[in-house]
Amino acid sequence: MFFEELGIYYEVHGEGKPLVLLNGIMMSTASWIEHIKILKNYFQVIVYDMRDQGKSSKLSIKYDISVHSEDLKKLLEHLGLKKVNLLGLSYGGQVAEIFASKYPEYVDKLILSNTTYKVDNFLASVGEAWKVAAKTYDGESFFDLALPFIYSKTFYNNNYNWLKNRRKIFKELLTKEWFDGFIRLASSNLNFDVSNEIEKIKCETLLIAADEDIITPISDMEFINKKIKKSEMVIIKNSGHAAFLEKINIYCNIVKGFLI
């Protein structure tokens, strides 16, 4: 389905309390397929592509990450949803932090998965490396240069054939339009810093961290945990930034356990 006003593609699965899933920077609605199969039995699961992602419209100009927070508000209004559970992953977690700080009345419970509170020099440098990889406009080269940051060493060593297959998929599916959108997304959060804003989040919050995540290390999430009064944190072992894919069943059980 499309929200024509913004050109946002979205899907609604299942019934019950609404649960909105916010994509990471390289993701689309398709990234949640296996999670939806599980979670739709317990919630009304809403997934959508932010502008410059997946099937949604392209912005074609530079912008700040906060634009996605405003888009989320308009999408919820379009769907007639006054209060939702919200799960933000990585870049989507940054959007969720902005949204929950600015529009707390819309959020019942919040899940921040592999999310930071600030793009520091290290993370900015990772983003620049990703943009260099994207400018090759080659899916296999992008995979080789960008993905080792995402998955854990444990996962690489145990699932290398699966990863090589993903490399071929990147080659087949990633277009110049996708790469250009990704470059704009990766440029939108260079000044992201909510270290003094997240304490405004008053709802119950779950932080999902991973012990091999070098993009958003446990120390980043511990800072968030201290700032949000009603928060708790769980750590998925032997997993990296893509813990939601590395340990799908464990990840979904954690989400269910917190929300039900």
C-alpha positions, 0 to 999 in steps of 0.5 A, a space after each residue: 500500500 502507498 501513502 500517496 501524500 509522501 510516497 511511502 510504501 507500507 504493509 500491515 500484517 496481523 491484528 492486535 496492538 500496533 507494532 511499527 518496525 523502523 528499518 536500518 539504513 540498508 533495509 527495506 520492508 522485505 528485510 522483516 519477512 521472517 520476523 513478520 511471520 512470527 510477530 503477526 500472530 501477536 501484534 498488528 505489525 506495520 512495516 514501511 520504507 522510509 523515503 529513500 528506501 525500498 519502494 518509497 519515493 526518493 528525496 533527491 536532495 540533502 536532508 536531516 534524519 529528523 524528516 523521517 520522524 515527521 513522516 512517521 507522525 503523518 503515516 500514523 495519522 493516515 492510519 488512524 493510529 493514536 498510540 503504538 509500540 515502536 521498534 527502531 533498529 540502528 538508523 531506525 532507532 535514531 528516528 525512533 529516539 527523535 520521535 519518542 522524544 518529540 511525540 511521546 503521546 504516540 508511543 506506548 512501549 519503545 524498543 531500541 535495537 542496536 542504536 546509538 545516541 550520537 554519531 561520533 567520529 568513529 561512526 561518521 568514518 564508518 558512514 564515509 566508508 559506506 558512501 565510498 563503497 556505494 559510489 562504486 555502484 556495484 553490489 558485490 563491491 559494496 557487500 565486500 566493503 560494507 558488510 563486514 561491519 554489520 555481521 559478527 565474526 562469529 556469524 561470518 565464520 559459521 555462515 560464510 556460504 549464506 553470506 556469499 549468496 547474499 553477495 550475489 543478491 546484492 549484485 542482482 538487486 542494488 541499482 544506481 537509484 538504490 545507491 544514490 538513496 543510500 548515500 543521502 541516507 548516510 549523509 542525513 545523520 552526520 550531526 545526529 546527537 540526542 544525548 541531551 534529548 533521550 531523557 525526555 523519553 518516559 515510556 517503558 523502553 527495551 534496549 537490545 544490544 549485541 556483544 559483537 556489535 562494533 557499530 553500536 557497542 554495548 557502551 553506547 546502549 548503556 549510556 542510553 539505558 542510564 538516560 531513560 528512566 524506565 529502560 532495561 537492556 538485554 544483550 544477544 550473545 555471539 552476534 553483531 549489528 545485524 543480530 536481528 538477522 543472525 538470531 531471528 527466533 531469539 530476537 522475536 522472543 525478546 520483542 514478544 517478552 517485552 511487549 506482551 
